[in-house]
Amino acid sequence: MKKETKTKQAGKIKQIALERIKTLFEEADKAGKKEIKLANRYVHLARKISMKVKARIPSELKRRFCKHCYSYLIPSVNVRVRTQRGKVVYYCLNCKKYMRFPYIKEQKERRITKKAKNKY
């Protein structure tokens, strides 16, 4: 019997950690508006797991919590979402801080479709 190398073990551990992080965010989504403290706790646990294992939280999940106070964000409950100069701006109503995310990919796709329409 061959022993698994440390890199294979680390890969498996990171994969398990990512699955747990995703389930924690699903649970936070379910808790949502009813129990915000519980949703914040799920985010805290997911962050702890990612830091312990040194696994990155996927970008679609990163946008669901505040980068400053780490609270779970629910639009129109504790976050204001606006678009401004090619960016999506999240304003956390708990800590009163802004987070800006570019939406360059969407703009490029729009330009490409406009060029394609102009050709025909």
C-alpha positions as CSV (number, residue, x, y, z in Angstrom):
1,M,0.0,0.0,0.0
2,K,1.3,3.4,-1.0
3,K,1.0,6.3,1.4
4,E,-0.6,9.5,0.1
5,T,1.7,12.4,-0.3
6,K,1.2,15.6,1.6
7,T,0.1,17.5,-1.5
8,K,-2.7,15.0,-2.2
9,Q,-3.8,15.1,1.4
10,A,-3.8,18.9,1.3
11,G,-5.8,18.9,-1.9
12,K,-8.4,16.7,-0.4
13,I,-8.6,18.8,2.8
14,K,-9.0,22.0,0.7
15,Q,-11.8,20.3,-1.3
16,I,-13.6,19.3,1.9
17,A,-13.1,22.8,3.3
18,L,-14.6,24.4,0.1
19,E,-17.6,22.1,0.4
20,R,-18.2,23.1,4.0
21,I,-17.8,26.7,3.2
22,K,-20.4,26.4,0.4
23,T,-22.8,24.6,2.8
24,L,-22.3,27.3,5.4
25,F,-23.2,30.0,3.0
26,E,-26.3,28.0,1.9
27,E,-27.3,27.8,5.5
28,A,-26.7,31.6,6.0
29,D,-28.9,32.2,3.0
30,K,-31.7,30.1,4.5
31,A,-31.4,31.8,7.9
32,G,-31.3,35.2,6.0
33,K,-33.8,37.8,7.1
34,K,-35.2,35.8,10.1
35,E,-32.0,35.4,12.1
36,I,-29.2,37.7,10.9
37,K,-27.0,36.8,13.9
38,L,-27.1,33.2,12.9
39,A,-26.2,34.1,9.3
40,N,-23.3,36.2,10.5
41,R,-22.1,33.3,12.6
42,Y,-22.1,31.0,9.5
43,V,-20.0,33.5,7.7
44,H,-17.6,33.7,10.6
45,L,-17.3,29.9,10.6
46,A,-16.7,29.8,6.9
47,R,-14.0,32.4,7.1
48,K,-12.3,30.5,10.0
49,I,-12.3,27.3,7.9
50,S,-10.8,29.1,4.9
51,M,-8.1,30.7,7.0
52,K,-7.3,27.5,8.8
53,V,-6.9,25.5,5.6
54,K,-5.6,28.4,3.5
55,A,-8.4,27.9,0.9
56,R,-9.8,30.8,-1.0
57,I,-13.5,31.6,-0.6
58,P,-15.0,31.6,-4.2
59,S,-15.6,35.1,-5.5
60,E,-19.4,34.7,-5.8
61,L,-19.5,33.9,-2.1
62,K,-17.0,36.7,-1.2
63,R,-19.5,39.3,-2.3
64,R,-22.1,38.0,0.1
65,F,-20.4,39.3,3.2
66,C,-19.0,42.7,4.3
67,K,-15.2,42.9,4.0
68,H,-15.0,45.2,7.0
69,C,-17.5,43.8,9.6
70,Y,-17.9,40.3,8.1
71,S,-21.7,40.4,8.4
72,Y,-23.8,38.5,5.9
73,L,-25.3,40.9,3.3
74,I,-29.0,40.8,2.4
75,P,-30.0,43.5,-0.2
76,S,-32.4,46.1,1.2
77,V,-32.0,44.7,4.7
78,N,-28.5,45.6,5.6
79,V,-26.8,46.5,2.3
80,R,-27.5,49.1,-0.4
81,V,-26.5,48.1,-3.9
82,R,-25.8,50.7,-6.6
83,T,-24.0,50.9,-9.9
84,Q,-21.5,53.7,-10.4
85,R,-18.9,54.3,-13.2
86,G,-18.4,50.7,-14.2
87,K,-18.6,49.4,-10.6
88,V,-21.2,47.8,-8.4
89,V,-21.0,49.6,-5.0
90,Y,-22.2,47.8,-1.9
91,Y,-22.9,50.0,1.1
92,C,-23.0,48.1,4.4
93,L,-25.7,49.6,6.7
94,N,-24.1,47.9,9.7
95,C,-20.6,49.4,9.6
96,K,-21.3,52.2,7.1
97,K,-18.4,51.2,4.7
98,Y,-18.3,50.8,1.0
99,M,-17.2,47.9,-1.2
100,R,-16.7,48.4,-4.9
101,F,-16.6,45.5,-7.4
102,P,-15.9,46.1,-11.2
103,Y,-18.2,44.7,-13.8
104,I,-15.8,44.9,-16.7
105,K,-16.7,41.5,-18.2
106,E,-20.3,42.5,-18.6
107,Q,-19.3,45.7,-20.3
108,K,-16.9,43.9,-22.7
109,E,-19.7,41.5,-23.7
110,R,-22.0,44.4,-24.3
111,R,-19.4,46.1,-26.6
112,I,-18.9,42.9,-28.5
113,T,-22.6,42.4,-29.1
114,K,-23.0,46.0,-30.2
115,K,-20.1,45.6,-32.7
116,A,-21.7,42.4,-34.0
117,K,-25.0,44.1,-34.5
118,N,-23.4,47.1,-36.4
119,K,-21.7,44.7,-38.9
120,Y,-25.0,43.3,-40.0
